[in-house]
């Protein structure tokens, strides 16, 4: 299964974005989907994880500002980010399986830049 992230961009502080994680060559259904983010020179951090049953876990730095939704017809999971601050500026990645600190090196990700 190959995953492609999209939806990033430049947004003002306080704004919102919807990031997409689209699968090809397979399905997201039945997989654990994990979102990560990585800032320049920093480690790859998990943002959220969604179990095959649809249960989600969000890390502290996004709790209350993030949501997950699915479009099974598009084989896509969406990460909704709101109340964005410059601290949210990073490349966001998605991956399947258990959380892995190397996941940020598996794909291109999508750049989110929060700036006035």
C-alpha positions in Angstrom: 0.0 0.0 0.0 1.3 3.4 -0.9 0.2 6.5 0.9 0.2 10.1 -0.4 -0.2 13.1 1.9 -1.7 16.4 0.7 -3.5 19.4 1.8 -0.7 21.4 3.5 0.0 25.0 2.8 0.5 28.4 4.3 -2.1 29.4 6.9 -2.3 32.3 9.3 -2.2 31.7 13.0 -5.6 30.7 14.3 -6.5 29.1 10.9 -7.4 25.6 10.0 -6.3 23.0 7.5 -7.5 19.6 6.3 -4.7 17.2 5.5 -5.3 14.0 3.4 -3.8 10.6 3.5 -4.8 8.7 0.5 -3.9 5.0 -0.1 -3.3 3.3 -3.4 -2.6 -0.4 -4.1 -4.5 -1.3 -1.0 -6.9 -0.1 1.5 -6.8 1.9 4.7 -9.7 -0.1 6.0 -8.5 -2.5 8.7 -5.2 -0.8 9.3 -3.8 1.4 12.0 -3.2 4.8 10.5 -0.7 7.1 12.2 0.0 10.8 11.5 3.3 12.3 12.3 5.0 15.6 12.0 8.6 16.7 11.8 10.1 20.1 12.2 13.5 20.9 10.6 16.3 19.4 12.7 13.9 17.7 15.1 12.6 14.2 15.6 9.6 12.6 14.0 6.7 12.9 16.4 3.4 11.1 16.4 0.4 13.4 16.1 -2.4 10.8 16.1 -3.2 7.2 15.7 -6.4 5.6 14.5 -7.1 1.9 15.1 -8.8 -0.4 12.6 -12.0 0.0 14.8 -11.8 3.7 14.4 -10.6 4.6 17.8 -8.3 7.6 17.8 -5.6 8.9 20.1 -4.1 12.4 19.8 -0.9 13.6 21.4 -0.9 16.4 23.9 0.3 19.1 21.6 -2.7 18.8 19.3 -5.4 17.5 21.7 -8.6 19.6 21.4 -7.5 21.1 18.1 -7.6 18.0 15.9 -10.1 15.6 14.4 -10.0 12.6 12.1 -12.5 11.6 9.5 -12.6 9.0 6.7 -13.9 8.8 3.2 -13.9 5.1 2.3 -15.0 5.9 -1.2 -11.7 7.7 -1.7 -9.6 5.4 0.5 -8.6 8.5 2.4 -8.2 9.6 6.0 -8.3 13.3 6.9 -6.6 15.1 9.7 -8.3 18.3 10.6 -6.1 20.8 12.3 -7.5 24.0 13.9 -6.3 26.9 16.0 -3.0 26.6 14.3 0.1 28.3 15.7 3.6 28.8 14.3 4.6 25.8 16.5 2.5 23.6 14.2 4.8 24.4 11.3 6.2 21.1 10.2 6.0 18.4 7.5 3.1 16.1 8.2 3.3 12.4 7.3 1.0 9.4 7.5 1.8 5.8 7.7 0.2 2.4 8.4 1.0 0.1 11.3 2.5 0.8 14.7 4.1 4.1 15.5 7.6 4.2 14.2 10.2 7.0 14.7 11.5 6.5 11.2 8.1 7.0 9.5 8.9 10.6 8.5 11.5 9.3 6.1 9.1 7.0 4.3 7.3 9.6 2.2 7.4 13.2 1.1 4.7 14.3 3.5 2.9 17.6 3.2 4.3 20.9 4.4 2.2 23.0 6.9 3.5 26.5 7.5 1.7 28.7 10.0 2.7 32.4 9.6 1.3 35.8 9.5 
